[in-house]
Amino acid sequence: MRTLICSLVLLGLGGFGLAQIARWERTNAPVPADFAPNDPRVPEVYARNGQFERVVIARLKHRTDLLEGLERLVKQEKIRNGVVLAGIGSVTGYHYHVVSNREFPTRNMFVQDPTGPADITAMNGYIIDGRVHAHITLANATNAFGGHLERGTTVFTFAIVTIGVFNEGIDLSRIDDKHHR
């Protein structure tokens, strides 16, 4: 009987830790462009050429929201267009989303664990017209996971993010537009 009670208590405590992770799916509102065929005037592959004006290395401290901190930095450093080259550090909790379907309109699966410690093993993305579009890969002792960075990813020890800032003149305005096809 004592073993059964101890087992139930341990199961209950283990389940309590897992209860922190929240997952929900959201379908984006359909728009007419979702159902339009590919435009033959838009090439299957195209390039934008640019050069870095400078490289900014950002350090975010303990308890800083990673995405909000990057948004403040982009504004403070007057970064219009850039590329997130790298990122490392650790977090005390995370929030990201990933695409969860294969047809328009798009659906996203959001994953949030405000008490889930993890290492930032990689980070990349773009700054497009001053807007941060960052993706993150996180790892804990058993898994690597990640996706599109959302607010609610909180820095633990520190985070270091390196951004290559493009010279003016590069047009990235449609580079992440899912309807530019």
N, C-alpha and C positions, 0 to 999 in steps of 0.2 A: 504494500500500500504506500509506504514511504517513497519507494522508487517511482511509482506512478505519479504521486503528487509532485515530486521533484521534476520529473519529465514534463509534466504539464506546465509548471512554473517556467522552466527553461524554454519551452516552446512559446509560451506567452511572451516572455521577454524578447526572444528572437523575433517574433512577429511584430513586436512594438517597434524595433529598429527598422524593419522593412516598411512599416506603415508611413514613414516619412516621405517615401518616394511617391510622387503624384504623376500620373500620366493621363493626358486627355488629347483627343483628336478634334481638330477644327477644320471644317471645309471652308475654303475661301469663297466669297460670294462670286458666283459666275458672272462673267461679263461677255459681251458678244465676241470680243477678240479671242476668248478661249476656244471658240468653235470655228474660227476662221482657218482656212487652209494656209499652209506655208506660202509666203509671198516669194515668187521666183526672182524678184529683184533683190532679195536679201540673200547674199551668198551663204553657202553652208559653213564656210570658214572665212573669217576675215581678221585682220590684225590692226592694232593701233600701235604706232611707234612713238616712243618717248624716251626721255633721258631723266635720270634723277637729278634734281636740283640739290638735294641734301638727304641725309639719312637721320631720322630721329629715333633715339632710343629712350623709351619711356619706362619708368619704374613706378609701379603702383604698390602702395603699402597695405599692410594688414587692415582688413575690414572695408576695403574700398570695393564698390561694385565695379566689376571689370569693364562692362560695356559702358556704363555711365562715365567711368574714368577715362576711357578711350575717347568718348564723345567730347568730354571737356578738353582733353589734350588736343584733339583735332581743331577745336574752336580756338583754343589758346595759341596754338602754333600756326594758325591760319592755313591749314592743310586743305586744299581743294580736291586734289586727286592724288592718290597714293596707293601703295600696295603694302599689306602686312606681310613682312618677310619671315618673321619668326616670333615665337612667344614661348616662355617657360614660366614656371612658378608652381604655386599650389593654391587650392581653394578649400574653403570650409563648407561650401555648398554650391550647387550648380543649377542652371536652368538653360536648356537648349531645345531646339526643335529640329526635326528631320522630316523630309517629304515621306508620305505614307501611302501614296497611290501612283498610278501610272497613266491616268487620263485627266484631262481638264474637266471641271475646275480642280485645282490642286487641293490636297488635304495635307495637313501637317500634324505630326504627333509631337506633342510637347512633353518634355520630361523635366521634372523639377524635384530636387532633393536638397532642401535648405540645410540639412545636417550631414551631407555626404562629403567627407574629405576626399580629395583626389589631387594628383599631380597634373599640371598642364604639360602634356608631352609634345604638343604642337599647336600652332595657331597660324592661320593665314586668312587672307581676305583682301578687300579693297576699300579705299575711301573714294567715293564717287560723288562729285559735287558737294563735298563736305559731309556726306552721310557714311557712317561706318557699316560695312557689310562684312562681318567677321565670322569665321568658323573656328571651332576649337576641338581638339582631341584631348580627352582626359583619361587618366588611368588610376585605378585603385589596385589593391593586392590581387584581384582576380580577373579584372576586365579592363579593356580599353573601350571608350565610347565617346560620343560627341556628335556635334552637328552645328547648326546655326546658333551663335551665341545670343542669349537673351539676358535681359536685366534679371538680377537675382543670383548671379554667379559672383560669389564674394571671395576676395583674395585672402589667403591665410598668411603665409610667411612673407611673400612678395610676388609680384609678377613683373616680368621684363618683356616688353613688346617692341620689336624693331619695325619701323615704318620707312619705306622708301618713298620720298615725296617727289612727284613728277614736276618737271618744268611746266609752266603755263603753256597752253596750246593743245594739249592732248584732250580729246573728247571721249570720255567714258560714259556719257549720259545714257546710252542704251545697252551697255555691256552686260548688265544683269537684268535686262527687261525680258521676261519670259514671253512676251507677246511680239518681240522683234524677231520674227521668224518668217 
